[in-house]
Amino acid sequence: MSDFARLDRVAISSVRLRERLLEGEVGRWRIEGLGPLEVEGDGSAGRLLIAHGAGAGQGSPFMSQLRGDLAKHGVQTLAIEFAYMQRMQKEAKRFPPPRIDRLVDELNAWCDILTHPELGSVWLGGKSMGGRAASLLAARDQAAGLVLCGYPFHPPGKPESLRLSHWPLLGCPTLVVQGSRDPFGNGEEVAGYRLGDDIAVHLLEDGDHDWKPRRASGFTQEGLIEEAAGVIAAFMRQHSERH
């Protein structure tokens, strides 16, 4: 279980947060009324508000390495943790996530305080459920761009139950980074979806939903996460230069 929410953090207001970001600060804070936020990276490749998946928070090895690798490539990650995950940390118990629309509203509240003309646009994204919430918010309110890591195209074993009904409303550059063996949508399945002209897919060879390959493949999870970070940064740079 992630300890992201339990780390020592300075409590600040959303107004003070904007001031610190404008001053170029990175770090860990607790934002009044919302919860923990960790900002990492210089933003030379863009800014990414990134959410976690359903079962593990931002302190998981996957999310920690992904944010670190993105920062090395110039992506500034703004990592948040949903309220239910904060409760899990506080009570040391597991709770299921709430309805997805509630997570979308939480993400929107963060987006409101992290968006500032002088800071540049904020891309939305996340791991699995976090990416789904980000895509729903982008479809509803638009976004500068989307980065979806292990998108849950369908529940495992239910390929007919697709979560794509809102995708025609996406009007921004979108990158899906998917393990080729992901049970939520493998490479062969994703290749058969009609995703749209502004949507790019990068498959990670032999990766599962957490981008873990089989040992016999010769790949490693760490290597696939590093590959993904480079692809994400290049995609964000490419589309930032067009605007």
DRENPA-3360 file (N, C-alpha, C; in nm, 2 decimals, always signed):
BEGIN
1 = MSDFARLD = +0.08/-0.12/+0.00/+0.00/+0.00/+0.00/+0.09/+0.12/+0.00 ~ +0.05/+0.22/-0.08/+0.13/+0.34/-0.09/+0.13/+0.42/+0.04 ~ +0.24/+0.49/+0.07/+0.25/+0.58/+0.18/+0.26/+0.72/+0.14 ~ +0.22/+0.75/+0.01/+0.23/+0.88/-0.05/+0.16/+0.98/+0.03 ~ +0.04/+0.95/+0.08/-0.04/+1.05/+0.15/+0.01/+1.08/+0.29 ~ +0.09/+0.98/+0.35/+0.14/+1.00/+0.48/+0.27/+1.07/+0.50 ~ +0.34/+1.10/+0.39/+0.47/+1.16/+0.40/+0.45/+1.30/+0.46 ~ +0.55/+1.35/+0.53/+0.55/+1.48/+0.58/+0.54/+1.59/+0.47;
9 = RVAISSVR = +0.44/+1.68/+0.49/+0.42/+1.78/+0.38/+0.38/+1.91/+0.45 ~ +0.42/+2.02/+0.39/+0.38/+2.15/+0.44/+0.24/+2.18/+0.38 ~ +0.15/+2.22/+0.47/+0.01/+2.25/+0.43/+0.01/+2.39/+0.38 ~ -0.04/+2.41/+0.26/-0.05/+2.54/+0.20/-0.19/+2.55/+0.13 ~ -0.22/+2.68/+0.10/-0.35/+2.70/+0.03/-0.33/+2.69/-0.12 ~ -0.44/+2.68/-0.20/-0.42/+2.67/-0.34/-0.36/+2.80/-0.40 ~ -0.39/+2.91/-0.34/-0.33/+3.04/-0.38/-0.18/+3.04/-0.37 ~ -0.14/+2.99/-0.25/+0.01/+2.98/-0.23/+0.07/+2.88/-0.32;
17 = LRERLLEG = +0.00/+2.77/-0.35/+0.06/+2.67/-0.44/+0.09/+2.74/-0.58 ~ -0.01/+2.81/-0.63/+0.01/+2.88/-0.76/+0.13/+2.97/-0.75 ~ +0.15/+3.04/-0.64/+0.26/+3.13/-0.63/+0.40/+3.05/-0.63 ~ +0.40/+2.94/-0.56/+0.52/+2.86/-0.56/+0.55/+2.80/-0.70 ~ +0.45/+2.75/-0.77/+0.47/+2.70/-0.90/+0.52/+2.81/-1.00 ~ +0.47/+2.93/-0.98/+0.51/+3.04/-1.07/+0.65/+3.08/-1.04 ~ +0.70/+3.05/-0.91/+0.84/+3.08/-0.87/+0.93/+2.96/-0.92 ~ +0.87/+2.86/-0.98/+0.95/+2.75/-1.03/+0.98/+2.64/-0.92;
25 = EVGRWRIE = +0.91/+2.64/-0.81/+0.94/+2.55/-0.71/+0.88/+2.41/-0.74 ~ +0.95/+2.31/-0.70/+0.90/+2.17/-0.70/+0.90/+2.12/-0.56 ~ +0.83/+2.02/-0.53/+0.83/+1.96/-0.39/+0.70/+1.89/-0.36 ~ +0.69/+1.87/-0.23/+0.57/+1.80/-0.17/+0.49/+1.89/-0.08 ~ +0.36/+1.90/-0.11/+0.28/+1.98/-0.02/+0.15/+1.91/+0.01 ~ +0.07/+1.96/+0.10/-0.06/+1.92/+0.13/-0.15/+2.04/+0.10 ~ -0.24/+2.03/+0.00/-0.32/+2.15/-0.04/-0.45/+2.14/+0.04 ~ -0.48/+2.25/+0.10/-0.60/+2.26/+0.19/-0.72/+2.23/+0.11;
33 = GLGPLEVE = -0.80/+2.14/+0.16/-0.93/+2.10/+0.10/-0.92/+1.99/-0.01 ~ -0.79/+1.96/-0.05/-0.77/+1.86/-0.15/-0.69/+1.74/-0.11 ~ -0.57/+1.77/-0.06/-0.48/+1.66/-0.02/-0.34/+1.67/-0.07 ~ -0.27/+1.56/-0.07/-0.13/+1.57/-0.11/-0.10/+1.59/-0.26 ~ +0.00/+1.67/-0.28/+0.05/+1.69/-0.42/+0.20/+1.68/-0.42 ~ +0.25/+1.62/-0.52/+0.40/+1.61/-0.54/+0.43/+1.66/-0.68 ~ +0.52/+1.76/-0.69/+0.56/+1.82/-0.82/+0.70/+1.79/-0.84 ~ +0.73/+1.73/-0.96/+0.87/+1.68/-0.99/+0.90/+1.71/-1.14;
41 = GDGSAGRL = +1.02/+1.76/-1.17/+1.06/+1.78/-1.31/+1.05/+1.93/-1.35 ~ +1.13/+1.97/-1.45/+1.14/+2.11/-1.48/+1.04/+2.16/-1.58 ~ +0.96/+2.07/-1.64/+0.85/+2.11/-1.73/+0.90/+2.15/-1.87 ~ +1.02/+2.12/-1.91/+1.07/+2.16/-2.04/+1.00/+2.09/-2.15 ~ +0.95/+1.97/-2.12/+0.87/+1.89/-2.22/+0.72/+1.90/-2.19 ~ +0.68/+1.98/-2.09/+0.54/+1.99/-2.06/+0.50/+1.96/-1.92 ~ +0.38/+1.98/-1.88/+0.33/+1.96/-1.75/+0.22/+1.85/-1.76 ~ +0.22/+1.75/-1.66/+0.13/+1.64/-1.67/+0.07/+1.62/-1.53;
49 = LIAHGAGA = -0.06/+1.65/-1.52/-0.14/+1.61/-1.40/-0.17/+1.46/-1.40 ~ -0.11/+1.39/-1.31/-0.11/+1.24/-1.33/-0.18/+1.18/-1.21 ~ -0.28/+1.09/-1.24/-0.35/+1.02/-1.13/-0.31/+0.87/-1.13 ~ -0.34/+0.81/-1.02/-0.30/+0.67/-1.00/-0.41/+0.57/-1.04 ~ -0.38/+0.44/-1.03/-0.48/+0.34/-1.06/-0.57/+0.31/-0.94 ~ -0.65/+0.21/-0.95/-0.75/+0.18/-0.85/-0.69/+0.12/-0.72 ~ -0.59/+0.03/-0.74/-0.55/-0.05/-0.62/-0.42/+0.00/-0.56 ~ -0.35/+0.09/-0.62/-0.22/+0.14/-0.57/-0.21/+0.29/-0.59;
57 = GQGSPFMS = -0.15/+0.36/-0.49/-0.14/+0.50/-0.51/-0.01/+0.55/-0.57 ~ +0.02/+0.68/-0.55/+0.14/+0.74/-0.61/+0.27/+0.68/-0.55 ~ +0.26/+0.63/-0.43/+0.38/+0.57/-0.37/+0.42/+0.44/-0.42 ~ +0.34/+0.38/-0.51/+0.38/+0.24/-0.56/+0.51/+0.25/-0.64 ~ +0.58/+0.14/-0.65/+0.70/+0.14/-0.73/+0.68/+0.18/-0.87 ~ +0.57/+0.13/-0.93/+0.54/+0.17/-1.07/+0.53/+0.32/-1.08 ~ +0.44/+0.38/-1.00/+0.42/+0.53/-1.02/+0.54/+0.61/-0.98 ~ +0.61/+0.56/-0.88/+0.73/+0.64/-0.84/+0.84/+0.64/-0.95;
65 = QLRGDLAK = +0.86/+0.52/-1.01/+0.96/+0.51/-1.12/+0.91/+0.59/-1.24 ~ +0.78/+0.58/-1.27/+0.73/+0.65/-1.39/+0.75/+0.80/-1.38 ~ +0.72/+0.85/-1.26/+0.73/+1.00/-1.24/+0.88/+1.04/-1.24 ~ +0.96/+0.96/-1.18/+1.11/+0.99/-1.19/+1.16/+0.99/-1.33 ~ +1.13/+0.89/-1.41/+1.18/+0.88/-1.54/+1.12/+0.99/-1.63 ~ +0.99/+1.03/-1.61/+0.94/+1.14/-1.68/+1.01/+1.27/-1.65 ~ +1.04/+1.29/-1.52/+1.12/+1.41/-1.48/+1.25/+1.42/-1.55 ~ +1.32/+1.30/-1.57/+1.45/+1.30/-1.64/+1.44/+1.34/-1.78;
73 = HGVQTLAI = +1.32/+1.32/-1.84/+1.30/+1.36/-1.98/+1.23/+1.50/-1.99 ~ +1.22/+1.57/-1.88/+1.17/+1.71/-1.89/+1.02/+1.72/-1.87 ~ +0.95/+1.62/-1.83/+0.81/+1.63/-1.80/+0.79/+1.66/-1.66 ~ +0.72/+1.77/-1.63/+0.69/+1.80/-1.49/+0.56/+1.73/-1.45 ~ +0.57/+1.64/-1.36/+0.45/+1.56/-1.31/+0.39/+1.63/-1.19 ~ +0.26/+1.64/-1.19/+0.19/+1.69/-1.08/+0.10/+1.58/-1.03 ~ +0.15/+1.51/-0.92/+0.09/+1.38/-0.88/-0.01/+1.40/-0.77 ~ -0.13/+1.36/-0.78/-0.23/+1.37/-0.68/-0.28/+1.23/-0.64;
81 = EFAYMQRM = -0.35/+1.23/-0.53/-0.40/+1.11/-0.48/-0.55/+1.13/-0.44 ~ -0.64/+1.04/-0.49/-0.78/+1.06/-0.47/-0.81/+1.04/-0.32 ~ -0.93/+1.10/-0.28/-0.97/+1.10/-0.14/-0.98/+0.95/-0.09 ~ -1.03/+0.86/-0.16/-1.05/+0.73/-0.11/-0.91/+0.66/-0.08 ~ -0.81/+0.69/-0.16/-0.68/+0.64/-0.14/-0.62/+0.71/-0.02 ~ -0.64/+0.83/+0.00/-0.60/+0.90/+0.12/-0.66/+0.84/+0.25 ~ -0.78/+0.80/+0.24/-0.85/+0.73/+0.35/-0.79/+0.59/+0.38 ~ -0.75/+0.52/+0.27/-0.68/+0.40/+0.28/-0.55/+0.41/+0.36;
89 = QKEAKRFP = -0.48/+0.52/+0.33/-0.35/+0.54/+0.40/-0.38/+0.57/+0.55 ~ -0.48/+0.65/+0.57/-0.50/+0.70/+0.71/-0.55/+0.59/+0.80 ~ -0.64/+0.50/+0.75/-0.70/+0.39/+0.83/-0.63/+0.26/+0.81 ~ -0.53/+0.25/+0.72/-0.46/+0.12/+0.69/-0.56/+0.01/+0.66 ~ -0.66/+0.05/+0.58/-0.76/-0.05/+0.53/-0.78/-0.03/+0.38 ~ -0.83/-0.13/+0.31/-0.86/-0.12/+0.17/-1.00/-0.08/+0.15 ~ -1.02/+0.01/+0.06/-1.16/+0.06/+0.02/-1.17/+0.06/-0.13 ~ -1.28/+0.02/-0.18/-1.30/+0.03/-0.33/-1.31/+0.18/-0.37;
97 = PPRIDRLV = -1.27/+0.21/-0.49/-1.28/+0.35/-0.54/-1.43/+0.38/-0.55 ~ -1.46/+0.51/-0.54/-1.60/+0.55/-0.56/-1.64/+0.54/-0.71 ~ -1.76/+0.59/-0.74/-1.80/+0.59/-0.88/-1.71/+0.68/-0.96 ~ -1.69/+0.65/-1.09/-1.59/+0.72/-1.17/-1.62/+0.87/-1.18 ~ -1.75/+0.90/-1.18/-1.78/+1.05/-1.20/-1.74/+1.13/-1.08 ~ -1.73/+1.07/-0.96/-1.68/+1.14/-0.85/-1.53/+1.16/-0.86 ~ -1.46/+1.06/-0.92/-1.31/+1.08/-0.94/-1.29/+1.19/-1.04 ~ -1.38/+1.20/-1.14/-1.36/+1.30/-1.25/-1.38/+1.44/-1.18;
105 = DELNAWCD = -1.47/+1.45/-1.09/-1.49/+1.58/-1.02/-1.37/+1.61/-0.94 ~ -1.31/+1.52/-0.87/-1.19/+1.54/-0.79/-1.08/+1.59/-0.88 ~ -1.06/+1.52/-0.99/-0.96/+1.56/-1.08/-0.98/+1.70/-1.14 ~ -1.10/+1.73/-1.16/-1.14/+1.86/-1.21/-1.10/+1.97/-1.11 ~ -1.12/+1.94/-0.98/-1.09/+2.04/-0.88/-0.94/+2.07/-0.87 ~ -0.86/+1.96/-0.89/-0.71/+1.98/-0.90/-0.67/+2.06/-1.03 ~ -0.74/+2.02/-1.14/-0.71/+2.09/-1.26/-0.73/+2.24/-1.25 ~ -0.84/+2.28/-1.18/-0.87/+2.42/-1.17/-0.76/+2.50/-1.10;
113 = ILTHPELG = -0.70/+2.44/-1.00/-0.60/+2.52/-0.92/-0.46/+2.50/-0.99 ~ -0.44/+2.40/-1.07/-0.31/+2.38/-1.13/-0.30/+2.45/-1.27 ~ -0.41/+2.50/-1.32/-0.41/+2.57/-1.45/-0.38/+2.72/-1.43 ~ -0.28/+2.77/-1.50/-0.25/+2.91/-1.49/-0.19/+2.95/-1.62 ~ -0.23/+3.07/-1.68/-0.18/+3.11/-1.81/-0.03/+3.12/-1.81 ~ +0.03/+3.17/-1.70/+0.18/+3.19/-1.70/+0.26/+3.06/-1.68 ~ +0.19/+2.95/-1.64/+0.25/+2.82/-1.62/+0.25/+2.73/-1.74 ~ +0.17/+2.77/-1.84/+0.15/+2.68/-1.95/+0.04/+2.58/-1.93;
121 = SVWLGGKS = +0.00/+2.52/-2.04/-0.11/+2.43/-2.03/-0.08/+2.30/-1.95 ~ -0.18/+2.24/-1.90/-0.16/+2.11/-1.82/-0.22/+2.00/-1.90 ~ -0.15/+1.89/-1.92/-0.20/+1.77/-1.98/-0.26/+1.69/-1.87 ~ -0.35/+1.60/-1.90/-0.41/+1.51/-1.81/-0.37/+1.37/-1.84 ~ -0.37/+1.29/-1.73/-0.33/+1.15/-1.76/-0.33/+1.07/-1.63 ~ -0.30/+0.94/-1.65/-0.29/+0.85/-1.53/-0.28/+0.71/-1.57 ~ -0.27/+0.63/-1.46/-0.25/+0.48/-1.47/-0.39/+0.42/-1.46 ~ -0.43/+0.34/-1.56/-0.55/+0.26/-1.56/-0.68/+0.35/-1.52;
129 = MGGRAASL = -0.74/+0.33/-1.40/-0.85/+0.40/-1.36/-0.83/+0.55/-1.36 ~ -0.71/+0.59/-1.32/-0.68/+0.73/-1.32/-0.68/+0.79/-1.46 ~ -0.63/+0.71/-1.56/-0.64/+0.76/-1.70/-0.78/+0.76/-1.75 ~ -0.86/+0.67/-1.71/-1.00/+0.67/-1.75/-1.07/+0.80/-1.70 ~ -1.04/+0.83/-1.57/-1.10/+0.95/-1.52/-1.05/+1.07/-1.59 ~ -0.92/+1.08/-1.63/-0.87/+1.19/-1.70/-0.93/+1.20/-1.84 ~ -0.96/+1.08/-1.91/-1.02/+1.09/-2.04/-1.16/+1.14/-2.03 ~ -1.23/+1.10/-1.93/-1.37/+1.15/-1.91/-1.37/+1.30/-1.89;
137 = LAARDQAA = -1.28/+1.35/-1.81/-1.27/+1.49/-1.79/-1.24/+1.57/-1.91 ~ -1.14/+1.51/-1.99/-1.10/+1.57/-2.12/-1.22/+1.57/-2.22 ~ -1.30/+1.47/-2.22/-1.41/+1.46/-2.31/-1.52/+1.56/-2.27 ~ -1.53/+1.59/-2.14/-1.63/+1.68/-2.09/-1.59/+1.83/-2.10 ~ -1.47/+1.86/-2.06/-1.42/+1.99/-2.05/-1.31/+2.03/-2.14 ~ -1.26/+1.93/-2.22/-1.14/+1.95/-2.31/-1.01/+1.96/-2.22 ~ -0.90/+1.94/-2.29/-0.77/+1.94/-2.22/-0.66/+1.97/-2.33 ~ -0.54/+2.01/-2.28/-0.43/+2.03/-2.37/-0.39/+1.90/-2.44;
145 = GLVLCGYP = -0.40/+1.79/-2.36/-0.35/+1.66/-2.41/-0.38/+1.55/-2.31 ~ -0.37/+1.43/-2.35/-0.39/+1.31/-2.26/-0.28/+1.21/-2.27 ~ -0.24/+1.16/-2.16/-0.15/+1.05/-2.15/-0.21/+0.93/-2.07 ~ -0.24/+0.82/-2.14/-0.31/+0.71/-2.07/-0.22/+0.59/-2.06 ~ -0.19/+0.55/-1.94/-0.09/+0.44/-1.92/-0.17/+0.32/-1.87 ~ -0.18/+0.22/-1.96/-0.25/+0.10/-1.93/-0.40/+0.13/-1.92 ~ -0.46/+0.19/-2.03/-0.60/+0.22/-2.02/-0.69/+0.10/-2.01 ~ -0.79/+0.10/-1.92/-0.88/-0.01/-1.90/-0.99/-0.01/-2.01;
153 = FHPPGKPE = -0.95/-0.06/-2.13/-1.05/-0.06/-2.24/-1.17/-0.14/-2.21 ~ -1.15/-0.25/-2.13/-1.26/-0.33/-2.09/-1.22/-0.41/-1.96 ~ -1.32/-0.46/-1.88/-1.28/-0.54/-1.77/-1.22/-0.67/-1.82 ~ -1.12/-0.73/-1.75/-1.06/-0.85/-1.79/-1.16/-0.96/-1.82 ~ -1.15/-1.03/-1.93/-1.24/-1.13/-1.97/-1.37/-1.09/-2.03 ~ -1.39/-0.95/-2.04/-1.51/-0.90/-2.10/-1.48/-0.80/-2.21 ~ -1.43/-0.85/-2.32/-1.39/-0.76/-2.43/-1.50/-0.69/-2.49 ~ -1.63/-0.74/-2.47/-1.74/-0.67/-2.53/-1.78/-0.55/-2.45;
161 = SLRLSHWP = -1.74/-0.53/-2.33/-1.78/-0.42/-2.24/-1.68/-0.31/-2.25 ~ -1.68/-0.24/-2.37/-1.58/-0.14/-2.40/-1.61/-0.01/-2.33 ~ -1.50/+0.06/-2.28/-1.51/+0.19/-2.22/-1.46/+0.30/-2.32 ~ -1.53/+0.31/-2.43/-1.49/+0.40/-2.53/-1.60/+0.49/-2.58 ~ -1.71/+0.49/-2.51/-1.83/+0.57/-2.56/-1.80/+0.72/-2.57 ~ -1.71/+0.77/-2.47/-1.68/+0.91/-2.47/-1.56/+0.95/-2.56 ~ -1.49/+0.85/-2.61/-1.37/+0.89/-2.69/-1.40/+0.97/-2.81 ~ -1.51/+0.96/-2.88/-1.53/+1.05/-3.00/-1.54/+1.20/-2.95;
169 = LLGCPTLV = -1.55/+1.23/-2.82/-1.56/+1.37/-2.78/-1.42/+1.42/-2.74 ~ -1.32/+1.33/-2.75/-1.18/+1.38/-2.72/-1.13/+1.47/-2.83 ~ -1.10/+1.59/-2.80/-1.05/+1.68/-2.91/-0.91/+1.72/-2.89 ~ -0.83/+1.64/-2.82/-0.69/+1.68/-2.79/-0.59/+1.56/-2.83 ~ -0.46/+1.59/-2.85/-0.37/+1.49/-2.87/-0.37/+1.39/-2.76 ~ -0.38/+1.26/-2.79/-0.39/+1.15/-2.69/-0.29/+1.04/-2.72 ~ -0.22/+1.00/-2.62/-0.12/+0.89/-2.63/-0.16/+0.78/-2.53 ~ -0.18/+0.66/-2.58/-0.20/+0.54/-2.50/-0.08/+0.46/-2.50;
177 = VQGSRDPF = -0.03/+0.43/-2.38/+0.09/+0.34/-2.37/+0.04/+0.21/-2.30 ~ +0.04/+0.11/-2.38/-0.03/-0.02/-2.33/+0.07/-0.14/-2.34 ~ +0.06/-0.22/-2.24/+0.14/-0.35/-2.25/+0.07/-0.44/-2.35 ~ +0.15/-0.51/-2.43/+0.10/-0.59/-2.54/+0.02/-0.71/-2.49 ~ +0.03/-0.74/-2.36/-0.04/-0.85/-2.30/-0.14/-0.80/-2.20 ~ -0.18/-0.68/-2.20/-0.27/-0.62/-2.10/-0.41/-0.69/-2.11 ~ -0.45/-0.75/-2.00/-0.58/-0.81/-2.00/-0.70/-0.71/-2.01 ~ -0.67/-0.58/-1.99/-0.77/-0.48/-2.00/-0.78/-0.43/-2.14;
185 = GNGEEVAG = -0.70/-0.49/-2.23/-0.70/-0.45/-2.37/-0.56/-0.47/-2.43 ~ -0.54/-0.59/-2.49/-0.41/-0.63/-2.54/-0.38/-0.56/-2.68 ~ -0.26/-0.59/-2.72/-0.22/-0.52/-2.85/-0.31/-0.56/-2.97 ~ -0.35/-0.68/-2.98/-0.43/-0.72/-3.09/-0.57/-0.66/-3.08 ~ -0.62/-0.65/-2.96/-0.76/-0.59/-2.94/-0.75/-0.44/-2.97 ~ -0.65/-0.37/-2.92/-0.64/-0.23/-2.94/-0.62/-0.19/-3.08 ~ -0.55/-0.28/-3.16/-0.53/-0.25/-3.30/-0.67/-0.26/-3.38 ~ -0.77/-0.32/-3.32/-0.89/-0.33/-3.39/-0.99/-0.22/-3.35;
193 = YRLGDDIA = -0.96/-0.14/-3.25/-1.05/-0.03/-3.21/-1.03/+0.09/-3.31 ~ -1.14/+0.16/-3.33/-1.14/+0.29/-3.40/-1.12/+0.40/-3.30 ~ -1.00/+0.45/-3.28/-0.98/+0.54/-3.17/-0.98/+0.68/-3.21 ~ -0.96/+0.72/-3.34/-0.96/+0.86/-3.38/-0.82/+0.90/-3.43 ~ -0.82/+1.00/-3.51/-0.70/+1.05/-3.58/-0.60/+1.11/-3.48 ~ -0.64/+1.17/-3.37/-0.55/+1.24/-3.28/-0.50/+1.15/-3.17 ~ -0.53/+1.02/-3.18/-0.49/+0.92/-3.08/-0.38/+0.83/-3.13 ~ -0.27/+0.83/-3.05/-0.16/+0.74/-3.09/-0.15/+0.63/-2.98;
201 = VHLLEDGD = -0.10/+0.51/-3.02/-0.08/+0.40/-2.93/+0.06/+0.35/-2.94 ~ +0.12/+0.33/-2.83/+0.25/+0.28/-2.82/+0.25/+0.15/-2.74 ~ +0.28/+0.03/-2.80/+0.27/-0.09/-2.73/+0.41/-0.13/-2.67 ~ +0.41/-0.17/-2.54/+0.53/-0.21/-2.47/+0.53/-0.37/-2.48 ~ +0.64/-0.41/-2.55/+0.65/-0.55/-2.58/+0.64/-0.65/-2.46 ~ +0.54/-0.73/-2.46/+0.53/-0.84/-2.35/+0.48/-0.78/-2.22 ~ +0.45/-0.65/-2.21/+0.41/-0.60/-2.08/+0.26/-0.63/-2.05 ~ +0.23/-0.65/-1.92/+0.10/-0.67/-1.88/+0.04/-0.54/-1.84;
209 = HDWKPRRA = -0.07/-0.54/-1.75/-0.13/-0.42/-1.71/-0.04/-0.32/-1.63 ~ +0.05/-0.38/-1.56/+0.15/-0.30/-1.49/+0.29/-0.30/-1.56 ~ +0.28/-0.33/-1.69/+0.40/-0.33/-1.78/+0.51/-0.43/-1.73 ~ +0.46/-0.54/-1.67/+0.56/-0.64/-1.63/+0.56/-0.75/-1.74 ~ +0.68/-0.77/-1.79/+0.70/-0.87/-1.90/+0.73/-1.01/-1.84 ~ +0.71/-1.11/-1.91/+0.76/-1.25/-1.87/+0.91/-1.25/-1.87 ~ +0.96/-1.33/-1.77/+1.11/-1.33/-1.76/+1.17/-1.38/-1.89 ~ +1.11/-1.48/-1.96/+1.17/-1.53/-2.08/+1.17/-1.43/-2.19;
217 = SGFTQEGL = +1.10/-1.32/-2.18/+1.09/-1.22/-2.29/+1.23/-1.15/-2.31 ~ +1.30/-1.14/-2.20/+1.43/-1.06/-2.20/+1.41/-0.92/-2.17 ~ +1.28/-0.88/-2.15/+1.26/-0.74/-2.10/+1.24/-0.73/-1.95 ~ +1.24/-0.61/-1.90/+1.21/-0.59/-1.76/+1.11/-0.48/-1.74 ~ +1.04/-0.48/-1.63/+0.94/-0.38/-1.60/+1.01/-0.24/-1.59 ~ +1.12/-0.24/-1.53/+1.20/-0.11/-1.52/+1.23/-0.05/-1.66 ~ +1.27/-0.14/-1.75/+1.31/-0.10/-1.88/+1.19/-0.05/-1.96 ~ +1.07/-0.12/-1.94/+0.95/-0.08/-2.01/+0.90/+0.05/-1.96;
225 = IEEAAGVI = +0.91/+0.08/-1.83/+0.87/+0.21/-1.78/+0.96/+0.32/-1.83 ~ +1.09/+0.29/-1.84/+1.18/+0.39/-1.89/+1.15/+0.42/-2.04 ~ +1.12/+0.31/-2.11/+1.08/+0.33/-2.25/+0.96/+0.42/-2.27 ~ +0.86/+0.39/-2.18/+0.73/+0.46/-2.19/+0.76/+0.61/-2.16 ~ +0.84/+0.64/-2.06/+0.87/+0.78/-2.02/+0.93/+0.85/-2.14 ~ +1.02/+0.79/-2.21/+1.08/+0.86/-2.32/+0.98/+0.89/-2.43 ~ +0.89/+0.79/-2.46/+0.78/+0.80/-2.56/+0.69/+0.92/-2.52 ~ +0.65/+0.92/-2.39/+0.55/+1.02/-2.34/+0.61/+1.16/-2.36;
233 = AAFMRQHS = +0.74/+1.17/-2.32/+0.80/+1.31/-2.33/+0.81/+1.35/-2.47 ~ +0.85/+1.26/-2.56/+0.86/+1.30/-2.70/+0.73/+1.34/-2.76 ~ +0.62/+1.27/-2.72/+0.49/+1.30/-2.77/+0.44/+1.44/-2.72 ~ +0.47/+1.46/-2.59/+0.43/+1.59/-2.54/+0.51/+1.71/-2.60 ~ +0.64/+1.69/-2.62/+0.72/+1.79/-2.69/+0.67/+1.82/-2.83 ~ +0.64/+1.71/-2.90/+0.60/+1.72/-3.04/+0.47/+1.80/-3.05 ~ +0.37/+1.78/-2.96/+0.25/+1.85/-2.97/+0.25/+1.99/-2.91 ~ +0.34/+2.01/-2.82/+0.36/+2.14/-2.76/+0.42/+2.24/-2.86;
241 = ERH = +0.51/+2.18/-2.95/+0.57/+2.27/-3.05/+0.47/+2.31/-3.16 ~ +0.36/+2.24/-3.17/+0.26/+2.27/-3.27/+0.17/+2.39/-3.23 ~ +0.18/+2.42/-3.10/+0.08/+2.52/-3.05/+0.16/+2.65/-3.00;
% end
